[in-house]
Amino acid sequence: MAERTVTEILEALARIETDVKTIAQNSADHEARLRILEQKNGKRMESLTLAAVTAAVVGIVGYAIGKLF
């Protein structure tokens, strides 16, 4: 009977080990996906900032040229 209990415990431990490995793999995959999404937001903000700065510079240059002529 004790031998059967030990066998059941070992089988349960093997299942737990498999589950932990699966969770670790899924966690790594989710982390990689989150990093990609975080980078997209950063890139969008960079392009938005660049567009705003470019528009401001063009406006200032246009205003200056308009005052000269």
MODELLER restraints for C-alpha pairs under 7 A, 6 or more apart:
rsr = mdl.restraints
at = mdl.atoms
